[in-house]
């Protein structure tokens, strides 16, 4: 990074590319902080999707997890969007082979909503905060000695710094990779579909998310069925998942048994959507005159879950760093330091992901589930992992016990030998 830039001032222009949870949170927080301090720089958000129409597609399942309510109300100072909540998520049902375990915790529940509704809510709050919004996609950038020239489908602006909140958009990532040291984070692909089995079937399905760790589908790291108000959202994730993978997943016995009976008739007619989510941090998330937030930064849980929380947190942290330290080296580096709870968790999440993949591949995960039925500490740890109620680091420290790990291994091995 080059020499420090001057502190934030009224004649500065800050452009935020993307108005999803990360970009919206950054815009709202930065606007409130700078208005309160009297600096009032120009804050401009570029967003190419018609968020106000709620017609865009988003492959995120839209699960709002604790402590998002507290973060929004205390840090962003906006109400939690209770009107858009469709379902309270009370627990998780984990499937591995023929083994099933029902997990419920003592923590606050999560809430399922339509992700486009959540995006629309934050978009409205950005507008209410008085942030300038340009409804256009950014198409290119030039990093200059005294700023950044931003080109879009609508207008062109010169900025003093850029906040990248564009998720894993390939086009925008390639622009940054061409003009900076930034490199998009590694990611998993995800295929999503949804079914409408009827009100009674939704009621019988219950308020739990069903998660699957299928050993028979090597390309699938995990799958899930999430209940909403009038439908079930189904997703699979892995390095190379595609529509054929989803077809195979929906034909698994354990998946069919968890779905309402009448669903079988509509499976061939389902529409699929494809997306992706990061599993590791991006390279050079910060640089001269730019900061990455949300999925673009890769600063999230490496084994999936709570992506919305991570996006909101990184957006807030970036705004706080910029507002307090201006356009300086300390602001950029301070932002990453403030995200230490996310970054410190990454090594533990990588280990967990690797172990889960190996155990699933060799058919040992059903043995782990059987061990969890007898081991309260393991059961609690599994709930914390799938729900995101605790960090991986804290969960590991609470669970690491040689005797427990040995019993888990023996139970898994015995279960595998019985097959």
C-alpha positions as CSV (number, residue, x, y, z in Angstrom):
1,X,0.0,0.0,0.0
2,X,1.3,3.5,-0.8
3,X,1.6,6.4,1.5
4,X,-1.3,7.3,3.8
5,X,-4.1,9.3,2.2
6,X,-5.6,12.3,3.9
7,X,-8.3,12.0,6.6
8,X,-11.9,11.9,5.6
9,X,-13.3,15.2,4.5
10,X,-16.5,16.7,3.1
11,X,-15.0,16.9,-0.4
12,X,-14.3,13.2,-0.4
13,X,-16.3,10.7,-2.5
14,X,-16.7,7.1,-1.3
15,X,-18.3,4.7,-3.8
16,X,-19.8,1.4,-2.6
17,X,-20.2,-1.2,-5.3
18,X,-23.2,-3.3,-4.4
19,X,-26.2,-2.8,-2.1
20,X,-26.6,-6.3,-0.6
21,X,-26.3,-6.8,3.1
22,X,-22.6,-5.8,3.2
23,X,-22.9,-2.7,1.0
24,X,-26.1,-1.5,2.5
25,X,-24.8,-1.9,6.1
26,X,-21.6,-0.1,5.2
27,X,-23.5,2.7,3.5
28,X,-26.0,3.1,6.4
29,X,-23.3,3.0,9.1
30,X,-20.9,5.3,7.3
31,X,-23.7,7.9,6.6
32,X,-24.7,8.0,10.2
33,X,-21.2,8.2,11.6
34,X,-20.0,10.9,9.2
35,X,-23.3,12.9,9.6
36,X,-22.8,12.8,13.3
37,X,-19.2,13.9,13.1
38,X,-20.1,16.7,10.7
39,X,-17.7,15.6,7.9
40,X,-20.5,14.5,5.5
41,X,-18.5,13.1,2.5
42,X,-20.4,12.1,-0.6
43,X,-21.4,8.4,-0.3
44,X,-22.6,6.8,-3.5
45,X,-23.9,3.2,-3.9
46,X,-24.0,1.5,-7.3
47,X,-26.5,-1.4,-7.6
48,X,-27.5,-3.0,-10.9
49,X,-30.3,-5.2,-9.6
50,X,-33.8,-3.9,-9.2
51,X,-33.9,-4.5,-5.4
52,X,-36.9,-2.3,-4.9
53,X,-39.0,-4.7,-7.2
54,X,-37.9,-7.8,-5.3
55,X,-37.7,-9.6,-8.7
56,X,-34.0,-10.5,-8.7
57,X,-32.7,-14.0,-7.9
58,X,-30.5,-14.7,-4.9
59,X,-29.2,-18.2,-4.2
60,X,-28.8,-17.4,-0.4
61,X,-31.4,-19.3,1.6
62,X,-32.3,-16.3,3.6
63,X,-31.8,-17.6,7.2
64,X,-31.4,-14.8,9.7
65,X,-29.3,-16.1,12.6
66,X,-28.5,-14.7,16.1
67,X,-27.1,-12.2,16.9
68,X,-28.3,-10.4,13.8
69,X,-31.2,-8.8,15.6
70,X,-28.8,-7.3,18.1
71,X,-26.4,-6.2,15.4
72,X,-29.0,-4.5,13.3
73,X,-30.7,-2.7,16.2
74,X,-27.6,-1.7,18.2
75,X,-24.9,-1.2,15.6
76,X,-26.9,-0.2,12.5
77,X,-29.7,1.4,14.6
78,X,-32.4,0.1,12.4
79,X,-35.2,-2.3,13.4
80,X,-34.9,-6.0,12.8
81,X,-37.3,-6.8,9.9
82,X,-39.9,-8.9,11.7
83,X,-42.6,-8.3,9.1
84,X,-40.7,-10.3,6.5
85,X,-40.0,-13.3,8.7
86,X,-41.7,-16.4,7.3
87,X,-40.7,-19.2,9.7
88,X,-39.0,-19.6,13.1
89,X,-36.2,-22.2,12.9
90,X,-36.2,-24.2,16.1
91,X,-33.7,-26.9,15.3
92,X,-31.7,-28.9,12.8
93,X,-32.1,-32.5,11.6
94,X,-28.8,-34.0,10.4
95,X,-28.8,-37.0,8.0
96,X,-25.7,-39.1,7.3
97,X,-26.5,-42.3,5.5
98,X,-29.3,-44.0,7.4
99,X,-28.5,-42.2,10.7
100,X,-30.5,-39.2,11.7
101,X,-30.1,-36.9,14.7
102,X,-32.5,-34.1,15.8
103,X,-30.6,-31.2,17.3
104,X,-32.1,-28.3,19.3
105,X,-30.2,-25.8,21.3
106,X,-30.8,-23.5,24.2
107,X,-29.9,-20.4,22.2
108,X,-32.2,-18.0,20.4
109,X,-33.9,-19.4,17.2
110,X,-33.1,-18.4,13.7
111,X,-35.6,-17.0,11.2
112,X,-36.3,-17.8,7.6
113,X,-37.3,-15.2,5.1
114,X,-37.2,-14.5,1.4
115,X,-33.7,-13.1,0.7
116,X,-35.0,-10.7,-1.8
117,X,-37.3,-9.3,0.9
118,X,-34.3,-8.8,3.2
119,X,-32.3,-7.1,0.4
120,X,-35.3,-4.8,-0.3
121,X,-35.6,-3.9,3.3
122,X,-32.0,-2.8,3.6
123,X,-32.2,-1.0,0.3
124,X,-35.1,1.1,1.7
125,X,-33.0,1.9,4.8
126,X,-30.1,3.0,2.6
127,X,-32.5,5.4,0.8
128,X,-34.0,6.6,4.1
129,X,-30.5,7.4,5.5
130,X,-30.1,9.8,2.6
131,X,-27.4,7.8,0.8
132,X,-27.1,8.5,-3.0
133,X,-28.0,5.4,-5.0
134,X,-27.2,4.9,-8.7
135,X,-29.3,2.1,-10.3
136,X,-26.6,0.8,-12.6
137,X,-23.8,-1.7,-12.8
138,X,-20.2,-0.6,-12.6
139,X,-18.4,-1.7,-15.8
140,X,-14.8,-0.7,-15.3
141,X,-12.4,1.3,-13.1
142,X,-9.1,3.2,-13.4
143,X,-6.9,3.6,-10.3
144,X,-5.2,7.0,-10.6
145,X,-2.6,8.8,-8.6
146,X,-5.3,11.0,-7.0
147,X,-8.3,8.8,-6.9
148,X,-10.3,6.1,-8.8
149,X,-12.3,6.7,-12.0
150,X,-15.5,4.6,-11.9
151,X,-17.4,3.8,-15.1
152,X,-20.9,2.5,-15.1
153,X,-23.9,1.9,-17.3
154,X,-25.3,5.2,-16.1
155,X,-22.7,7.8,-15.2
156,X,-19.0,8.0,-14.5
157,X,-17.6,9.3,-11.2
158,X,-14.2,10.0,-9.7
159,X,-13.9,8.6,-6.1
160,X,-11.4,8.9,-3.3
161,X,-12.0,5.3,-2.3
162,X,-14.0,2.2,-3.2
163,X,-15.8,-0.3,-1.0
164,X,-16.2,-3.6,-2.9
165,X,-19.5,-5.2,-1.9
166,X,-20.3,-7.0,-5.1
167,X,-20.3,-10.6,-3.7
168,X,-18.8,-13.1,-6.0
169,X,-19.8,-11.3,-9.2
170,X,-17.3,-12.6,-11.8
171,X,-17.4,-9.4,-13.9
172,X,-16.6,-7.1,-11.1
173,X,-14.0,-9.4,-9.6
174,X,-12.2,-9.5,-13.0
175,X,-12.2,-5.7,-13.1
176,X,-10.5,-5.5,-9.7
177,X,-8.1,-8.3,-10.5
178,X,-7.0,-6.4,-13.6
179,X,-6.3,-3.1,-11.8
180,X,-5.3,-4.2,-8.2
181,X,-3.7,-7.1,-6.4
182,X,-7.1,-8.4,-5.3
183,X,-8.0,-12.0,-6.1
184,X,-11.4,-13.5,-5.7
185,X,-11.8,-15.9,-2.8
186,X,-12.1,-19.7,-3.4
187,X,-15.7,-20.8,-3.4
188,X,-18.1,-23.7,-3.6
189,X,-20.9,-23.9,-6.2
190,X,-24.5,-24.2,-5.0
191,X,-27.6,-25.3,-6.8
192,X,-31.0,-24.3,-5.4
193,X,-34.6,-25.1,-6.1
194,X,-37.9,-24.9,-4.2
195,X,-41.1,-26.9,-4.0
196,X,-44.6,-25.9,-3.0
197,X,-46.2,-29.0,-1.4
198,X,-49.2,-27.2,0.2
199,X,-49.9,-25.6,3.5
200,X,-50.7,-28.8,5.4
201,X,-47.4,-30.5,4.1
202,X,-45.4,-27.4,5.2
203,X,-47.0,-27.6,8.7
204,X,-46.1,-31.3,9.0
205,X,-42.6,-30.7,7.8
206,X,-42.0,-28.6,10.9
207,X,-39.7,-25.8,11.8
208,X,-36.3,-27.6,11.5
209,X,-33.8,-27.3,8.7
210,X,-32.8,-30.8,7.4
211,X,-29.1,-31.0,6.5
212,X,-27.6,-34.0,4.6
213,X,-24.0,-35.3,4.4
214,X,-24.4,-37.9,1.6
215,X,-21.5,-40.4,1.2
216,X,-22.9,-41.7,-2.1
217,X,-22.5,-38.3,-3.9
218,X,-18.8,-37.5,-3.9
219,X,-19.4,-34.0,-5.4
220,X,-21.8,-32.9,-2.7
221,X,-20.3,-31.5,0.6
222,X,-23.7,-31.0,2.0
223,X,-27.4,-30.5,1.1
224,X,-30.2,-28.9,3.0
225,X,-34.0,-28.5,3.0
226,X,-35.2,-25.2,4.6
227,X,-38.8,-24.6,5.4
228,X,-40.4,-21.2,4.4
229,X,-43.9,-19.9,4.7
230,X,-45.4,-21.7,1.6
231,X,-42.5,-23.7,0.2
232,X,-39.3,-25.7,0.9
233,X,-36.0,-24.4,-0.3
234,X,-33.5,-27.2,-1.3
235,X,-29.9,-26.7,-2.0
236,X,-26.7,-28.7,-2.6
237,X,-23.2,-27.4,-2.4
238,X,-19.8,-28.7,-3.5
239,X,-16.8,-28.0,-5.8
240,X,-18.6,-29.2,-9.0
241,X,-22.3,-29.5,-8.3
242,X,-24.7,-28.9,-11.2
243,X,-28.3,-29.7,-12.2
244,X,-27.5,-33.4,-12.6
245,X,-26.1,-33.4,-9.0
246,X,-29.4,-31.9,-7.8
247,X,-31.3,-34.6,-9.7
248,X,-29.3,-37.3,-8.0
249,X,-29.6,-35.6,-4.6
250,X,-33.4,-35.5,-4.8
251,X,-33.5,-39.2,-5.6
252,X,-31.6,-40.2,-2.5
253,X,-33.7,-42.3,-0.2
254,X,-33.0,-40.2,2.9
255,X,-33.9,-37.0,1.0
256,X,-37.2,-38.5,-0.4
257,X,-38.1,-39.8,3.1
258,X,-37.7,-36.3,4.6
259,X,-39.9,-34.6,1.9
260,X,-43.7,-34.6,1.8
261,X,-45.1,-37.5,-0.3
262,X,-46.8,-35.3,-2.9
263,X,-43.5,-33.7,-3.7
264,X,-42.4,-36.7,-5.8
265,X,-44.8,-35.8,-8.6
266,X,-43.4,-32.3,-9.1
267,X,-39.7,-33.1,-8.9
268,X,-39.2,-33.4,-12.7
269,X,-40.7,-29.9,-13.2
270,X,-38.5,-28.0,-10.8
271,X,-36.5,-25.0,-11.9
272,X,-32.9,-24.9,-10.7
273,X,-30.8,-21.8,-9.8
274,X,-27.0,-21.8,-9.5
275,X,-24.8,-19.6,-7.3
276,X,-21.7,-19.8,-5.2
277,X,-20.3,-18.8,-1.8
278,X,-16.7,-18.3,-0.5
279,X,-14.8,-20.8,1.6
280,X,-11.5,-18.9,2.1
281,X,-10.6,-15.2,2.4
282,X,-9.8,-13.3,-0.8
283,X,-6.2,-12.2,-1.5
284,X,-5.5,-8.5,-0.9
285,X,-8.9,-7.7,0.6
286,X,-7.6,-4.2,1.2
287,X,-5.4,-2.1,-1.0
288,X,-4.7,1.5,-1.9
289,X,-8.1,3.2,-2.1
290,X,-10.2,0.1,-1.7
291,X,-11.7,-2.2,0.9
292,X,-13.6,-5.5,0.3
293,X,-16.6,-6.5,2.5
294,X,-19.1,-9.4,2.5
295,X,-18.5,-12.3,0.2
296,X,-16.1,-10.3,-1.9
297,X,-13.7,-10.3,1.1
298,X,-14.2,-14.0,1.8
299,X,-14.3,-13.0,5.5
300,X,-17.1,-15.4,6.5
301,X,-17.6,-18.8,8.1
302,X,-15.5,-21.2,6.0
303,X,-18.0,-24.1,6.3
304,X,-21.2,-22.3,5.4
305,X,-23.8,-20.5,7.4
306,X,-24.4,-17.0,8.7
307,X,-23.3,-15.4,5.5
308,X,-25.7,-12.5,6.0
309,X,-24.3,-11.9,9.5
310,X,-20.7,-11.8,8.1
311,X,-21.8,-9.5,5.4
312,X,-23.4,-7.0,7.8
313,X,-20.5,-7.2,10.3
314,X,-17.8,-6.6,7.7
315,X,-19.9,-3.7,6.2
316,X,-20.2,-2.1,9.7
317,X,-16.5,-2.6,10.5
318,X,-15.4,-1.1,7.3
319,X,-17.6,2.0,7.9
320,X,-16.3,2.4,11.4
321,X,-12.7,2.2,10.3
322,X,-13.2,4.7,7.5
323,X,-15.2,7.1,9.6
324,X,-12.7,7.0,12.6
325,X,-9.4,6.9,10.7
326,X,-10.2,8.4,7.3
327,X,-8.5,7.3,4.1
328,X,-5.4,6.1,5.8
329,X,-3.3,3.0,6.1
330,X,-4.5,2.6,9.6
331,X,-8.2,2.6,8.5
332,X,-7.6,-0.3,6.1
333,X,-5.5,-2.3,8.4
334,X,-7.7,-1.5,11.4
335,X,-10.7,-2.9,9.5
336,X,-9.1,-6.3,9.1
337,X,-8.1,-6.2,12.8
338,X,-11.6,-5.5,13.8
339,X,-12.8,-8.6,11.9
340,X,-10.6,-10.8,14.0
341,X,-13.5,-12.9,15.3
342,X,-14.1,-13.9,11.7
343,X,-10.5,-14.4,10.7
344,X,-9.5,-16.3,13.8
345,X,-12.3,-18.8,13.1
346,X,-11.1,-19.6,9.6
347,X,-8.4,-22.2,10.5
348,X,-10.9,-24.1,12.8
349,X,-13.5,-24.0,10.0
350,X,-11.1,-25.4,7.5
351,X,-10.2,-28.3,9.7
352,X,-13.8,-29.0,10.4
353,X,-14.7,-28.9,6.7
354,X,-11.8,-31.2,5.8
355,X,-12.8,-33.7,8.5
356,X,-16.4,-33.7,7.5
357,X,-15.5,-34.3,3.9
358,X,-13.2,-37.2,4.8
359,X,-15.7,-38.8,7.2
360,X,-18.5,-38.5,4.7
361,X,-16.4,-39.9,1.9
362,X,-15.5,-43.0,3.9
363,X,-19.0,-43.5,5.4
364,X,-18.0,-42.6,8.9
365,X,-20.4,-39.6,9.5
366,X,-23.4,-41.8,10.4
367,X,-21.2,-43.3,13.1
368,X,-20.5,-39.7,14.4
369,X,-24.2,-39.1,14.5
370,X,-24.7,-42.3,16.5
371,X,-22.0,-41.2,18.9
372,X,-23.6,-37.8,19.3
373,X,-26.8,-39.5,20.5
374,X,-24.9,-40.7,23.5
375,X,-22.6,-37.8,24.0
376,X,-24.2,-34.5,25.1
377,X,-21.0,-32.6,24.5
378,X,-20.8,-33.8,20.9
379,X,-24.5,-33.1,20.4
380,X,-24.1,-29.5,21.6
381,X,-21.0,-29.0,19.4
382,X,-22.8,-30.3,16.4
383,X,-25.7,-27.9,17.0
384,X,-23.3,-25.0,17.4
385,X,-21.6,-25.9,14.1
386,X,-24.7,-26.2,12.0
387,X,-26.6,-23.3,13.6
388,X,-23.6,-20.9,13.8
389,X,-24.6,-20.1,17.4
390,X,-20.9,-20.3,18.4
391,X,-17.6,-19.8,16.7
392,X,-15.7,-22.9,15.6
393,X,-12.9,-21.9,17.8
394,X,-15.0,-21.7,20.9
395,X,-16.8,-24.9,20.1
396,X,-13.5,-26.8,19.6
397,X,-12.1,-25.5,22.9
398,X,-15.3,-26.6,24.7
399,X,-15.3,-30.0,23.0
400,X,-11.6,-31.0,22.8
401,X,-11.4,-34.0,25.1
402,X,-9.2,-37.0,24.3
403,X,-11.6,-39.4,25.9
404,X,-14.6,-38.0,23.9
405,X,-12.6,-38.0,20.7
406,X,-11.6,-41.6,21.2
407,X,-15.1,-42.7,21.9
408,X,-16.3,-40.9,18.8
409,X,-13.7,-42.6,16.7
410,X,-14.5,-46.1,18.1
411,X,-18.2,-45.6,17.6
412,X,-17.7,-44.4,14.0
413,X,-15.4,-47.3,13.2
414,X,-17.7,-49.9,14.7
415,X,-20.6,-48.5,12.8
416,X,-18.7,-48.6,9.6
417,X,-17.6,-52.2,10.1
418,X,-21.3,-53.3,10.6
419,X,-22.2,-52.1,7.1
